[in-house]
Amino acid sequence: MTHLQILGRGVCYTGVEALKKDNGECCVTLEVAGKGDLLGFKRDLQEAFAKAVTEAFGSIPDEMIPSDEDIEESFSAPGAVTYHILSDGNKVGGAVLAIDEVTHRNSLDLFYISTKEHGRGIGYKAWRAIEERYPETVVWETHTPYFEKRNIHFYVNKCGFKIVEYYNMYNPDPHRADKEGLPGDGELFRFEKIMR
């Protein structure tokens, strides 16, 4: 299997050419997750999200965030592709994408990096690998809760997304009517990155 890799600013493919790490940076790859991987993927994703909620609110609600149902819905959505994010061959995160082969308006539905790996540039390298993997994309879209300052900084200042909508009680998310009980009353920013 060929995995897309980002090393520093260069892109290469394992199995096609040898990769030399002469600058000491980690090598980030994307690996398609199999159906048997989804339970562990879900657990790791919820653990990463729980830390952010705890930092913002002091505790997490009784139900895991995102819920099992929300994650499973993302896994099975039309055009869904689930990736493990690997750093030097070790699983350190994951992403669930919704790829529309007709419109090329694609969505980053879920994205996480293990909290133990934050601050090493892995998230940015993983995002670059995703962009390289889908060069036909016209627009990328994603969402993040309003209180997730780290995510907002990452999407806007690192990855080049723009905030295009703020979902709140005055402008509810038309795709997600039931936000009751979620931290921050379900308020979200919607981001887009126009690729061409």
C-alpha positions as CSV (number, residue, x, y, z in Angstrom):
1,M,0.0,0.0,0.0
2,T,1.3,3.5,-0.8
3,H,0.9,6.1,1.9
4,L,1.2,9.8,1.3
5,Q,3.9,11.4,3.4
6,I,4.8,14.9,4.4
7,L,8.3,15.5,5.7
8,G,9.1,19.2,6.3
9,R,7.9,20.8,3.1
10,G,8.4,17.8,0.8
11,V,6.0,15.1,-0.2
12,C,6.9,11.5,-1.1
13,Y,5.4,8.1,-1.3
14,T,6.6,5.1,0.6
15,G,7.1,2.0,-1.5
16,V,7.9,4.3,-4.4
17,E,11.1,5.9,-3.2
18,A,13.3,5.9,-0.1
19,L,12.6,8.6,2.4
20,K,15.6,10.1,4.2
21,K,15.0,12.2,7.3
22,D,18.1,14.4,7.4
23,N,16.5,17.3,9.3
24,G,15.3,15.3,12.3
25,E,11.6,16.0,11.7
26,C,8.9,13.4,12.0
27,C,7.4,11.8,8.9
28,V,3.6,12.0,8.8
29,T,1.6,9.5,6.8
30,L,-2.0,8.8,6.2
31,E,-3.3,5.2,6.4
32,V,-6.8,4.2,5.5
33,A,-8.5,2.7,8.6
34,G,-10.2,-0.6,8.2
35,K,-13.6,-1.5,9.7
36,G,-11.9,-3.4,12.5
37,D,-10.0,-0.2,13.5
38,L,-13.1,1.9,14.1
39,L,-13.7,1.1,17.7
40,G,-10.2,2.1,18.8
41,F,-10.4,5.1,16.5
42,K,-13.6,6.2,18.2
43,R,-12.1,5.8,21.7
44,D,-9.0,7.8,20.8
45,L,-11.0,10.5,19.2
46,Q,-13.3,10.9,22.2
47,E,-10.3,10.9,24.5
48,A,-8.7,13.8,22.6
49,F,-12.0,15.8,22.5
50,A,-12.7,15.1,26.2
51,K,-9.4,16.9,27.1
52,A,-10.4,20.0,25.2
53,V,-13.9,20.1,26.8
54,T,-12.4,19.6,30.3
55,E,-9.9,22.4,29.7
56,A,-12.7,24.7,28.6
57,F,-15.5,23.8,31.1
58,G,-13.7,21.9,34.0
59,S,-15.6,18.6,33.4
60,I,-17.1,16.6,30.6
61,P,-20.8,15.8,30.2
62,D,-22.1,12.3,31.0
63,E,-22.2,11.5,27.2
64,M,-18.9,11.3,25.3
65,I,-18.2,14.0,22.8
66,P,-18.6,13.5,20.0
67,S,-21.2,10.9,20.7
68,D,-20.9,7.3,19.4
69,E,-23.8,8.0,17.1
70,D,-22.2,11.1,15.6
71,I,-18.9,9.3,15.0
72,E,-20.6,6.3,13.4
73,E,-22.7,8.6,11.3
74,S,-19.4,10.2,10.0
75,F,-17.9,6.8,9.4
76,S,-20.8,5.8,7.2
77,A,-21.6,9.0,5.5
78,P,-21.6,9.1,1.6
79,G,-18.1,9.5,0.4
80,A,-16.6,8.9,3.9
81,V,-12.9,8.0,4.2
82,T,-11.3,7.4,7.6
83,Y,-7.6,7.7,8.0
84,H,-5.1,7.0,10.8
85,I,-2.5,9.7,11.1
86,L,0.9,8.1,11.6
87,S,4.1,9.8,12.8
88,D,7.1,7.8,12.0
89,G,4.8,4.8,11.6
90,N,3.1,5.2,15.0
91,K,-0.7,6.0,15.2
92,V,-1.0,9.5,16.7
93,G,-4.4,10.7,15.4
94,G,-7.0,10.4,12.8
95,A,-9.3,12.1,10.3
96,V,-12.7,11.4,8.8
97,L,-13.3,13.0,5.4
98,A,-16.4,13.3,3.3
99,I,-15.3,13.3,-0.4
100,D,-17.7,14.4,-3.1
101,E,-16.2,13.1,-6.4
102,V,-18.8,15.2,-8.4
103,T,-18.6,18.7,-6.9
104,H,-15.2,18.4,-5.2
105,R,-16.6,20.2,-2.2
106,N,-15.1,18.1,0.5
107,S,-15.4,18.1,4.2
108,L,-13.1,17.4,7.1
109,D,-15.7,15.9,9.4
110,L,-13.5,14.7,12.3
111,F,-9.8,15.4,13.0
112,Y,-7.7,14.8,16.0
113,I,-4.1,14.5,17.2
114,S,-3.3,12.7,20.4
115,T,-2.9,15.2,23.2
116,K,0.6,13.7,23.9
117,E,1.7,14.7,20.4
118,H,0.4,18.4,20.4
119,G,2.9,21.1,19.6
120,R,5.1,19.0,17.2
121,G,3.6,20.2,13.9
122,I,1.9,16.8,13.3
123,G,-1.5,18.3,12.7
124,Y,-0.3,20.7,10.1
125,K,1.7,18.0,8.3
126,A,-1.4,15.7,8.4
127,W,-3.5,18.5,6.9
128,R,-1.0,19.1,4.2
129,A,-1.0,15.3,3.4
130,I,-4.8,15.4,3.1
131,E,-4.7,18.4,0.7
132,E,-2.1,16.6,-1.4
133,R,-4.2,13.4,-1.4
134,Y,-7.2,15.3,-2.8
135,P,-5.8,17.9,-5.3
136,E,-9.1,18.1,-7.2
137,T,-10.8,19.7,-4.1
138,V,-12.4,23.1,-4.9
139,V,-13.5,23.8,-1.3
140,W,-12.7,22.2,2.0
141,E,-15.2,22.7,4.8
142,T,-15.0,21.9,8.5
143,H,-16.5,22.9,11.9
144,T,-15.3,23.4,15.4
145,P,-16.9,24.5,18.7
146,Y,-16.6,28.2,19.5
147,F,-14.6,27.5,22.7
148,E,-11.9,25.5,20.9
149,K,-9.3,28.3,20.6
150,R,-6.5,25.9,19.7
151,N,-8.6,24.5,16.8
152,I,-9.6,27.9,15.6
153,H,-6.0,29.1,15.6
154,F,-5.0,25.9,13.7
155,Y,-7.6,26.2,11.0
156,V,-7.4,29.9,10.5
157,N,-3.7,30.8,11.1
158,K,-2.0,27.6,10.1
159,C,-4.1,25.9,7.5
160,G,-5.6,29.0,5.7
161,F,-9.3,28.4,6.4
162,K,-11.7,31.3,6.8
163,I,-14.6,31.5,9.2
164,V,-17.7,31.7,7.1
165,E,-20.6,31.1,9.6
166,Y,-21.3,31.1,13.3
167,Y,-24.0,28.6,14.4
168,N,-25.7,29.7,17.6
169,M,-29.2,30.1,19.0
170,Y,-29.9,32.9,16.5
171,N,-28.4,31.0,13.6
172,P,-28.8,27.3,14.3
173,D,-26.9,24.7,12.3
174,P,-29.5,23.4,9.7
175,H,-27.8,20.0,9.6
176,R,-27.7,19.5,13.4
177,A,-30.9,20.5,15.1
178,D,-30.4,18.7,18.4
179,K,-27.5,20.4,20.3
180,E,-29.1,20.3,23.8
181,G,-26.7,19.2,26.5
182,L,-23.5,19.7,24.6
183,P,-20.9,22.0,26.0
184,G,-21.2,25.6,24.9
185,D,-24.8,25.0,23.8
186,G,-23.6,23.5,20.5
187,E,-22.2,26.8,19.2
188,L,-19.9,26.2,16.2
189,F,-17.9,28.0,13.7
190,R,-18.1,26.8,10.1
191,F,-14.8,27.2,8.1
192,E,-14.1,27.0,4.4
193,K,-10.8,26.9,2.5
194,I,-11.1,27.7,-1.2
195,M,-8.5,25.8,-3.1
196,R,-9.0,27.2,-6.6
